[in-house]
Each structure stands twice: as structure tokens, then as C-alpha cells.
Amino acid sequence: MNMVLDNEVEIGCIGKKPLNNKLVAEPLWKDRLVLIVPKSHPWCKKKAVTFPDLLKEPFVLRERGSATRDLFEAHLKTKSLSLSQFDICGALGSSEAVKEAVIAGLGVTVISIYAVSREISQGLLFEVPVQGFSPERNFYLIYKRQFDFRPFHKTFVDFIKHYNPLDPA
């Protein structure tokens, strides 16, 4: 969002609707957050875990202000829980960093299914259902309200609107 506002990029994709009225936000894709664990974790054999189970595990998460973390925290509030109850072992600045930390066995996390679909299909990470947990959100295409679309911008936007992140073929 800041990169679009600061004219570093012309178009962006973000995981929460911006409040800034200088931006246009168009919904792109539905997303869901999932619990992932490393391939050697005992939960790989479980059908589901509970929130009390989560509180006992080292937990890696995104930094404050990320859409993933905001959605997770909002969902925790509906369960009368907060991040302060978790054993947070790291707050990292990107989904890639969070994934690598989990792959390395440093903890478990909640992350966008889009961010981990490849690693799940490769067996590096495992998705474990959490009872009573299925938060969803939209990803948004953003650009400045006064943005002058050129033909190549329109081609890109048309492509991205029809792209399926879980089936890139």
C-alpha cells in the first residue's frame, strides 16, 4: 500500500481493504488462513487440533500491521483469546520468512493458503485443521484514484483478475 502511495509501484495486491481514500481497492480473490506445521511435527498425523493445543506450541507470526496477523488476532478475539497467551518465538516481516522458520522447525503458524500451497504440495509443510477456525479475507488490487491506465496496465489487471493463485497453470 505504501509503495503505491509513494509512487514506487503503480499497482499492488494487498490482503486487507485500505482505509486511505486516495486508493481504489478492487476485490481479487478469496483467501483463507490455515495452520501449518513442519513435516516432522506430531500434529501431521492428527485430524484436527484445538486452540488450547495452539497455546502450547512455539508460534511464528507476521509483524504487527500485516493483514494476516490482523485477521488472526480478530479471530482470536471471537474466541476470547489474544496473542499474549501464545508462546510467540518470532514475528517476521514476510510470509516467506515465516514459512522458512516453520520449515526449519522453529514453530507453527497461521498463514494464507496461497502463501504455502506449493510447500504443502511438496510435503515440506502440512496443513492441520483447527477446530472452530476458518477465517477468510479478500485480496485486493489497489491503485491510486487518479491513476491513468494505459493498455498494458489494463492487460495486466485483466490477467490478474482471472488468475487463480492455487492453480497457476
C-alpha positions in Angstrom: 0.0 0.0 0.0 2.8 2.4 0.9 4.6 1.6 -2.3 1.6 2.6 -4.3 1.0 5.8 -2.3 4.7 6.7 -2.6 4.7 6.1 -6.4 7.3 3.3 -6.1 4.8 1.0 -7.9 1.7 1.7 -9.9 -0.5 -1.2 -8.9 -0.4 -3.5 -5.9 -2.0 -6.5 -4.3 -2.8 -6.5 -0.5 -4.6 -8.6 2.0 -6.9 -6.1 3.6 -9.0 -3.3 2.3 -7.1 0.0 2.7 -8.8 2.9 4.6 -6.9 5.5 2.6 -9.4 7.3 0.3 -6.6 8.1 -2.2 -6.7 4.4 -3.3 -9.1 2.3 -5.2 -9.4 -1.3 -4.0 -11.0 -4.0 -6.1 -11.5 -7.4 -4.6 -9.5 -10.1 -6.4 -9.6 -13.5 -4.7 -11.0 -15.1 -1.6 -8.3 -16.3 0.8 -8.3 -18.4 3.9 -5.8 -18.7 6.8 -4.5 -22.1 7.7 -2.4 -23.6 10.4 0.8 -25.1 9.1 3.4 -27.2 10.8 6.8 -28.6 9.7 6.8 -32.1 8.1 8.3 -33.7 11.2 5.7 -32.3 13.6 3.5 -34.8 15.5 0.3 -32.9 14.5 0.8 -34.1 10.9 -0.9 -37.3 12.0 -3.9 -35.5 13.7 -7.2 -34.8 12.1 -7.5 -31.5 13.9 -6.2 -29.5 16.9 -7.8 -27.1 19.3 -7.0 -23.6 20.4 -5.7 -24.9 23.7 -3.3 -27.1 21.7 -2.0 -24.0 19.8 -1.3 -22.1 23.1 1.3 -24.8 24.0 3.3 -24.6 20.7 6.1 -22.2 19.8 4.4 -19.8 17.3 5.9 -17.8 14.5 3.8 -15.0 13.0 3.8 -11.9 10.8 4.8 -8.5 12.1 2.3 -6.0 13.5 0.2 -4.4 10.8 0.2 -7.3 8.4 -3.2 -8.3 7.1 -2.6 -12.0 8.1 -1.8 -11.1 11.7 -4.7 -8.6 11.9 -7.2 -11.3 10.7 -5.8 -13.9 13.1 -6.0 -11.5 16.0 -9.5 -10.6 15.1 -10.5 -14.2 15.0 -8.8 -14.9 18.3 -10.9 -12.2 19.9 -14.1 -14.0 18.9 -12.7 -17.0 20.9 -11.8 -14.7 23.9 -8.1 -15.3 23.2 -5.2 -13.0 22.5 -1.7 -13.3 21.1 -0.4 -12.6 24.6 -1.5 -16.1 25.5 0.7 -17.7 22.8 4.3 -18.8 23.0 5.5 -16.4 20.3 9.0 -17.3 19.2 9.2 -14.8 16.4 7.4 -12.0 14.5 8.8 -11.8 11.0 8.4 -9.3 8.1 7.2 -11.5 5.3 5.3 -14.7 4.6 8.5 -16.2 3.1 10.4 -15.7 6.3 7.5 -17.2 8.3 7.4 -20.2 6.0 11.1 -20.8 6.3 11.0 -20.6 10.1 8.3 -23.2 10.2 10.1 -25.4 7.7 13.2 -25.2 9.9 11.1 -26.4 12.9 11.2 -23.2 14.9 7.4 -23.2 15.4 4.0 -23.4 13.8 2.0 -20.6 12.2 -1.2 -19.4 10.7 -0.8 -18.1 7.1 -2.6 -17.6 3.8 -3.2 -20.8 1.9 -1.9 -19.0 -1.1 1.5 -18.5 0.6 2.0 -22.2 1.3 0.2 -24.2 -1.3 3.5 -25.1 -3.1 5.2 -26.2 0.1 2.2 -28.2 1.2 2.1 -30.0 -2.2 5.8 -30.7 -1.9 5.4 -32.2 1.6 7.6 -29.6 3.2 4.7 -28.2 5.3 1.4 -29.7 6.5 -1.9 -28.0 6.9 -3.6 -29.1 10.2 -7.3 -28.1 10.7 -8.0 -26.1 13.9 -11.5 -26.7 15.4 -13.6 -23.6 15.0 -11.1 -21.8 12.9 -11.7 -20.9 9.2 -11.1 -17.1 8.8 -11.4 -15.8 5.3 -10.5 -12.5 3.6 -10.2 -10.9 0.2 -7.0 -9.9 -1.6 -7.4 -6.5 -3.2 -5.9 -4.9 -6.3 -5.0 -1.4 -5.4 -4.1 1.7 -7.4 -4.3 5.5 -6.9 -7.7 7.0 -7.5 -6.3 9.3 -10.2 -4.3 6.6 -11.9 -4.1 6.9 -15.8 -4.5 3.3 -17.1 -2.6 2.5 -20.2 -3.2 -0.5 -22.4 -0.5 -2.6 -20.7 -2.0 -1.8 -17.3 -5.4 -3.0 -18.5 -3.9 -6.2 -19.8 -2.2 -6.8 -16.5 -5.3 -6.1 -14.5 -7.4 -8.3 -16.7 -4.9 -11.1 -16.3 -4.6 -10.8 -12.5 -8.4 -10.7 -12.1 -8.7 -14.0 -13.9 -5.6 -15.6 -12.4 -6.2 -18.4 -9.8 -3.3 -18.4 -7.3 -3.9 -22.0 -6.3 -3.9 -23.2 -10.0 -1.3 -21.1 -11.8 -1.2 -23.4 -14.9 
